[in-house]
């Protein structure tokens, strides 16, 4: 019999960080890390950027190499599919028939791209981006003079648009909503990002539904609801992600916009935990609101936290959410939940950019967002700490660039 130990399903950011943290915390037992892809774990953020633009890109940016896997005594199984969880006897079943028993189980199954459902959605000229293999396929299409249509004005769509422009492509971005970055980013920042993309040569279409995709002799045609036709060589869709909950649902775990976990990232089964893009969790700063985050930082934070929780830590997970995106020379960062605020205070930093502070009705900082040079990262980090403290702030101080955020933080520490 294989020794019972910690079993992790999913070898992305959350799962890999959890495996490493368990060893860091002194766990001596067996750790099994199960990954569907046939390579060691790698970073996903570069897939929409460096992987598409660098002259030489033959491999991903790895999270961990084989030497470190061996050094940490992690049983890493690549290219395997977990098809079932037997909760009563506590083991997972692989597609090849193997059964791996667990003491504690972590589901870090991530998310999959949301697919278009319409005529022509099965064409070879339609691409989605989730894996390194996807990035390499898209990269071969991003050649000078190629006509690229991108569906979706979220972070992925915009980052791919910027990469395609850098590769010399002609880019049209179709967003069925009224603006780009409608989730979690203030409209003022969205306008700045849109203007930068237009300056680079991206053409936008807003607020019109998509009817079908049709293959023609010289490429593909995207037909819009108003009768407009967009001709291109390739279409790339980035219309969101769906949490991978099939395993959880099959074995009877509670699911609500992802695998339901409590404040300790434990599921409805006390021996099973979940972390990363696949789970929804209550956040104490936002009155226990259940949220699900699709972000590298959250996957990393939850991976580290859940390892400790599986080993007995009883401190709730309450890290403030943080997102970032590079748009050409612009750095965009958000901390907290923008929709958690009732009013917005703007701090104009001149050539360095702008900061937006999102306050509750009683002037507690609920979120902060910024756009500009990389120097805004320092202010966003301080804002993150102010959100953690949940104290009341003076709007006039937040609006005044002469009042240093670091100074406000020091006063609060006294």
Residue pairs with C-beta under 8 A, 6 or more apart in sequence:
1 101
2 30
2 100
2 101
3 29
3 30
3 101
4 29
4 30
4 90
4 101
4 102
4 103
5 29
5 30
5 31
5 32
5 102
5 103
6 19
6 22
6 27
6 29
6 30
6 31
6 32
6 102
6 103
6 104
6 105
6 106
6 310
7 32
7 34
7 92
7 100
7 101
7 102
7 104
7 105
7 106
8 15
8 18
8 19
8 31
8 32
8 33
8 34
8 105
8 106
8 108
9 15
9 34
9 82
9 92
9 105
9 106
9 107
9 108
9 109
9 247
10 34
10 35
10 106
10 107
10 108
10 109
10 110
10 244
10 276
10 278
11 33
11 34
11 35
11 36
11 37
11 40
11 41
11 76
11 78
11 108
12 41
12 44
12 108
12 110
12 276
12 277
12 299
13 41
13 43
13 44
13 63
13 276
13 296
13 299
13 300
13 303
14 108
14 110
14 275
14 276
14 277
14 299
14 300
14 302
14 303
14 306
15 33
15 35
15 41
15 106
15 108
15 275
15 276
15 303
16 33
16 41
16 63
16 64
16 303
17 63
17 299
17 300
17 303
17 304
17 307
18 106
18 108
18 275
18 303
18 304
18 306
18 307
18 310
19 31
19 33
19 72
19 74
19 307
20 64
20 68
20 72
20 74
20 307
21 303
21 304
21 307
21 308
22 31
22 307
22 310
22 311
23 31
23 72
23 73
23 74
24 307
25 307
25 308
25 311
27 311
29 103
30 75
31 72
31 73
31 74
31 75
32 74
32 75
32 77
32 100
32 102
33 41
33 69
33 74
33 75
33 76
33 77
34 77
34 80
34 82
34 92
34 94
34 100
35 41
35 76
35 77
35 78
35 79
35 80
36 79
36 80
36 81
37 78
37 79
37 131
37 132
37 133
38 78
38 79
39 60
39 78
39 132
40 62
40 63
40 64
40 65
40 66
40 69
40 76
40 78
41 62
41 63
41 64
42 60
42 61
42 62
42 63
42 132
43 60
43 61
43 62
43 63
43 296
44 130
44 296
45 296
46 60
46 61
47 60
47 129
47 130
47 131
47 132
47 134
47 135
48 129
48 135
48 155
48 156
48 159
48 160
48 163
49 159
49 162
49 163
49 326
50 57
50 61
51 57
51 60
51 132
51 135
51 136
51 139
52 135
52 138
52 139
52 142
52 160
52 163
52 164
52 167
53 163
53 166
53 167
57 136
57 139
59 132
60 132
69 76
77 94
80 94
80 95
80 96
81 94
81 95
82 92
82 93
82 94
82 95
82 247
83 93
83 94
83 95
84 92
84 93
84 247
84 250
84 251
85 91
85 92
85 93
85 105
85 247
85 250
85 251
85 272
86 92
86 93
86 99
86 251
87 251
87 252
87 269
87 271
87 272
89 101
90 101
90 102
90 103
90 105
90 271
91 99
91 100
91 101
91 102
92 99
92 100
92 102
92 105
93 99
94 100
102 271
103 271
104 271
104 272
104 273
104 310
105 271
105 272
105 273
106 272
106 273
106 274
106 275
106 306
106 310
107 247
107 248
107 259
107 267
107 272
107 273
107 274
107 275
107 278
107 279
108 274
108 275
108 276
108 278
108 299
108 303
109 243
109 244
109 245
109 247
109 274
109 276
109 278
110 243
110 244
110 276
110 277
110 278
111 241
111 242
111 243
111 244
111 277
111 278
111 294
112 130
112 241
112 242
112 244
113 128
113 129
113 130
113 237
113 238
113 239
113 240
113 241
113 242
114 239
114 240
114 241
114 242
115 121
115 128
115 237
116 126
116 151
116 210
116 213
116 237
116 239
118 210
118 211
118 212
118 213
119 211
119 212
119 213
119 214
120 126
120 212
120 213
120 214
120 215
120 220
121 213
123 213
123 215
123 220
123 235
125 213
125 215
125 219
125 220
125 233
125 234
125 235
126 213
126 220
126 235
126 236
126 237
127 134
127 137
127 138
127 141
127 234
127 235
127 236
127 237
128 134
128 236
128 237
128 238
129 135
129 138
129 156
129 160
129 236
129 238
130 241
138 160
138 234
138 236
141 148
141 233
141 234
142 148
142 163
142 164
142 167
142 169
143 167
143 168
143 169
144 167
144 168
144 169
145 168
145 169
145 170
146 164
146 168
146 169
146 170
146 233
146 234
147 169
147 170
147 172
147 219
147 231
147 232
147 233
147 234
148 161
148 164
148 169
148 170
148 171
148 172
148 232
148 233
148 234
148 235
148 236
149 171
149 172
149 173
149 174
149 220
149 222
149 230
149 232
149 234
149 235
149 236
150 157
150 160
150 161
150 164
150 171
150 172
150 173
150 174
150 235
150 236
150 237
150 238
151 157
151 173
151 174
151 210
151 222
151 235
151 236
151 237
151 238
151 239
152 173
152 174
152 175
152 237
152 238
152 239
152 240
153 173
153 175
153 177
153 179
153 180
153 181
153 182
153 204
154 180
154 181
154 183
154 238
154 239
154 240
155 181
155 323
155 325
156 238
157 173
157 175
157 180
157 236
157 238
157 239
158 173
158 180
158 181
158 193
158 197
158 325
158 327
159 325
159 326
159 327
160 236
160 238
161 171
161 173
161 197
161 202
162 197
162 200
162 326
162 327
162 328
164 171
165 171
165 197
165 200
165 201
165 202
170 201
171 201
171 202
171 203
172 202
172 203
172 204
172 205
172 230
172 232
173 180
173 197
173 202
173 203
173 204
173 205
174 204
174 205
174 208
174 210
174 222
174 224
174 230
175 204
175 205
175 206
175 207
176 207
176 208
176 209
176 210
177 206
177 207
178 206
178 207
179 187
179 190
179 191
179 194
179 206
180 190
180 193
180 194
180 204
181 189
181 190
181 193
182 190
184 323
184 334
184 337
184 338
184 339
185 332
185 334
185 338
185 369
186 338
186 344
186 356
186 358
186 369
188 346
188 354
188 356
189 332
189 354
189 356
189 369
189 370
189 371
192 330
192 354
192 371
193 327
193 330
193 332
193 371
194 204
196 327
196 328
196 329
196 330
197 204
197 327
197 328
198 204
200 328
205 224
205 228
205 230
208 224
208 225
208 226
208 228
209 224
209 225
210 222
210 223
210 224
210 225
211 223
211 224
211 225
212 222
212 223
213 220
213 221
213 222
213 223
213 235
214 220
214 221
214 223
216 231
218 231
219 231
219 232
219 233
219 234
220 231
220 232
220 233
220 234
220 235
221 229
221 230
221 231
221 232
222 229
222 230
222 232
222 235
223 229
224 230
241 277
241 294
243 257
243 258
243 259
243 277
243 278
243 279
243 280
243 292
244 277
244 278
245 255
245 258
245 259
245 278
248 255
248 259
248 267
248 274
248 278
249 255
253 259
253 260
253 267
253 268
253 269
253 272
254 260
254 267
254 268
256 280
256 290
257 280
257 290
257 292
258 274
258 277
258 278
258 279
258 280
258 292
259 267
259 274
259 278
259 279
259 280
260 267
260 268
260 279
260 280
260 290
261 267
261 273
261 274
261 275
261 279
261 280
261 281
262 281
262 282
263 281
263 282
263 284
263 316
263 317
263 318
264 273
264 309
264 313
264 314
264 316
264 317
265 273
265 274
265 275
265 279
265 281
265 302
265 305
265 306
265 309
265 317
266 272
266 273
266 309
267 273
267 274
273 306
273 309
273 310
274 306
275 299
275 302
275 303
275 305
275 306
276 298
276 299
276 302
276 303
277 292
277 293
277 294
277 298
277 299
279 292
279 302
280 290
280 291
280 292
281 290
281 291
281 292
281 317
282 288
282 289
282 290
282 291
283 289
283 290
283 291
283 318
283 321
283 337
284 316
284 318
285 318
285 320
285 336
285 366
285 387
285 388
285 390
286 337
286 340
286 366
289 337
289 340
291 321
291 337
293 321
295 321
295 322
295 323
297 321
297 322
297 323
297 324
298 319
298 321
298 322
301 317
301 319
302 317
302 319
305 313
305 317
305 319
306 317
309 317
318 388
320 335
320 336
320 384
320 387
320 388
321 334
321 335
321 336
321 337
322 333
322 334
322 335
322 380
322 384
323 333
323 334
323 335
324 331
324 332
324 333
324 334
324 377
325 332
326 332
329 373
330 353
330 371
330 372
331 353
331 370
331 371
331 372
331 373
331 374
331 376
331 377
332 369
332 370
332 371
333 369
333 370
333 376
333 377
333 380
334 367
334 368
334 369
334 370
334 380
335 367
335 368
335 369
335 380
335 381
335 383
335 384
335 387
336 358
336 365
336 366
336 367
336 368
336 383
336 384
336 387
337 366
337 367
338 358
338 366
338 367
338 369
340 358
340 360
340 366
340 367
341 358
341 359
341 360
341 366
341 367
342 359
342 360
342 361
343 358
343 359
343 361
343 395
344 356
344 357
344 358
344 359
345 356
345 357
345 359
345 395
345 398
345 399
346 354
346 355
346 356
346 357
346 399
347 354
347 355
347 356
347 357
347 398
347 399
347 400
347 401
348 354
348 401
349 355
349 372
349 376
349 401
350 401
351 373
352 372
352 373
352 375
352 376
353 370
353 371
353 372
353 373
353 375
353 376
354 370
354 371
354 372
355 368
355 369
355 370
355 376
355 379
355 380
355 383
356 368
356 369
356 370
357 365
357 367
357 368
357 383
357 393
357 395
357 398
358 365
358 366
358 367
358 368
358 369
359 365
359 366
359 393
359 395
359 398
360 366
362 392
363 392
363 393
363 394
363 395
364 390
364 391
364 392
364 393
365 383
365 386
365 387
365 393
365 398
366 387
367 387
368 379
368 380
368 383
368 384
368 386
368 387
369 380
370 376
370 379
370 380
379 405
382 405
382 406
382 408
382 409
383 405
385 409
386 393
386 405
386 408
386 409
386 412
389 412
391 412
393 408
397 403
397 408
